[in-house]
Amino acid sequence: MLVSEDQAKTKWCPDARTATAPGFGAINRPPADAVLTTRCNCIGSQCMAWRWGQNLEGGFVNCYQEEIADWKENHPEPELPKRDHAFYDDAMREYEKDYTEWRDLLLQLMQSFPVPPNPPGDTSRKYTWIAEFDEEACRPVCGWQYGALYRGYCGRAGVP
């Protein structure tokens, strides 16, 4: 079973040992009434038996796409002037001003959206809420960005 390292640390380890009291031998599965100084859980990548498995790539989950599309329908993006325009330089300056206004209004709209209470998917991943305008791609970005999930397994139990 492939698990994240944090998930593994909640699992019991057959090789771990702990003492119930000073002067007593170490045990792996204490009786229910025993007072433990430590638990017998997996220590993940700190263990020599830990093996890294297949990782899951990071990604992005879009949110509020319908609302953004509706807004863009009512507020069309300014059009870039044609090169053969008689006053191209003036038209370009006007376009840049209009585009900046349009982009800032769209950004205000996205930042006004409430952050959904729960990110989608696997709770062992780190999710970050993003509402911004991607300048390189010239498009709005609104949703949950999540990082890669590094997973592994106990090599003592064999390959999953």
C-alpha positions in Angstrom: 0.0 0.0 0.0 1.5 3.3 -1.1 1.0 6.1 1.5 2.3 9.5 2.2 5.0 9.8 4.9 2.5 11.5 7.2 0.0 8.7 6.7 2.7 6.1 7.3 3.5 7.7 10.7 0.0 6.9 11.9 0.5 3.1 11.2 1.8 0.4 13.5 5.3 -0.9 12.8 6.1 -4.6 13.5 9.8 -3.7 14.2 9.3 -0.9 16.7 9.8 -1.5 20.4 8.8 0.5 23.5 9.1 0.1 27.2 6.1 0.1 29.5 8.1 1.1 32.6 11.8 1.4 33.7 13.4 -2.0 34.2 10.9 -3.9 32.0 11.7 -5.4 28.6 10.7 -3.7 25.4 7.5 -4.8 23.8 5.8 -4.1 20.4 2.1 -4.6 21.3 1.5 -3.6 24.9 -1.6 -4.6 26.9 -4.5 -2.2 26.8 -3.9 -0.9 30.3 -0.1 -0.2 29.8 1.2 3.3 30.1 3.6 3.8 27.1 6.5 6.2 26.9 6.4 6.0 23.1 4.2 4.5 20.4 5.2 1.7 18.0 4.4 3.6 14.8 6.2 3.8 11.5 8.9 6.5 11.3 8.7 6.8 7.5 11.8 7.7 5.6 13.9 7.6 8.8 13.6 3.8 8.6 16.0 1.7 6.6 13.1 -0.4 5.3 11.2 2.7 3.9 11.0 2.7 0.1 9.8 5.6 -2.1 7.1 4.6 -4.5 5.3 6.3 -7.4 4.6 10.0 -6.7 1.5 11.9 -7.7 2.1 15.1 -9.7 0.8 18.5 -8.5 -2.0 20.3 -10.3 -4.8 22.8 -10.2 -8.5 22.6 -9.7 -10.4 25.5 -11.3 -13.2 27.2 -9.4 -15.8 29.8 -10.3 -15.3 29.3 -14.1 -19.0 29.9 -14.9 -19.0 33.1 -13.0 -15.8 34.3 -14.7 -17.2 33.3 -18.1 -20.4 35.3 -17.4 -18.5 38.3 -16.3 -16.3 38.1 -19.4 -19.4 37.9 -21.6 -20.7 41.1 -20.2 -17.2 42.8 -20.1 -15.4 41.7 -23.3 -11.6 41.9 -23.3 -10.3 45.0 -25.2 -9.1 44.2 -28.7 -5.5 44.7 -29.7 -5.2 47.4 -32.4 -4.3 46.3 -36.0 -0.7 47.1 -37.1 -2.0 49.0 -40.1 -4.0 51.4 -37.9 -3.3 55.0 -38.9 -2.5 56.0 -35.3 -1.1 52.7 -34.1 1.0 54.0 -31.2 -1.9 56.1 -29.8 -4.2 53.1 -30.3 -1.7 50.8 -28.5 -1.4 53.1 -25.5 -5.2 53.3 -25.3 -5.4 49.5 -25.5 -2.9 49.0 -22.7 -4.9 51.4 -20.5 -8.2 49.7 -21.3 -6.6 46.2 -20.9 -5.1 47.1 -17.5 -8.6 48.4 -16.3 -10.3 45.3 -17.6 -7.7 43.0 -15.9 -7.9 44.8 -12.6 -11.8 44.6 -12.6 -11.5 40.9 -13.3 -9.0 40.4 -10.5 -11.3 42.3 -8.1 -14.1 40.0 -9.1 -12.0 36.8 -8.4 -10.8 38.1 -5.1 -14.4 38.8 -4.0 -15.3 35.1 -4.4 -15.5 33.3 -1.1 -12.8 30.6 -0.6 -14.6 27.2 -0.7 -14.4 25.7 2.8 -12.8 22.4 1.8 -10.2 21.8 -0.9 -11.2 18.9 -3.2 -9.5 15.5 -3.3 -6.8 13.9 -1.1 -6.5 15.6 2.3 -2.8 14.5 2.6 -1.8 17.0 -0.1 -1.1 20.7 0.5 -3.7 22.9 -1.1 -3.3 26.7 -1.7 -6.2 29.0 -2.8 -5.2 31.2 -5.7 -7.2 34.1 -7.3 -4.9 36.0 -9.6 -4.3 37.0 -13.2 -1.6 35.0 -15.0 0.3 37.7 -16.9 2.3 35.2 -19.0 -0.8 33.3 -20.2 -3.0 36.4 -20.1 -5.8 34.6 -18.3 -7.5 34.5 -14.9 -6.5 31.8 -12.5 -9.0 31.0 -9.7 -8.9 27.8 -7.8 -7.0 25.3 -5.6 -3.4 24.6 -6.5 -1.9 21.5 -5.0 1.6 20.2 -4.7 3.0 16.8 -5.6 2.3 13.9 -3.2 5.4 11.8 -2.4 4.4 8.3 -1.4 6.2 5.3 -0.2 5.9 1.9 1.6 7.5 -0.4 4.1 10.0 -2.4 2.2 9.9 -5.1 4.9 6.4 -5.9 3.7 7.4 -6.3 0.1 6.6 -4.3 -3.0 2.9 -3.2 -3.1 
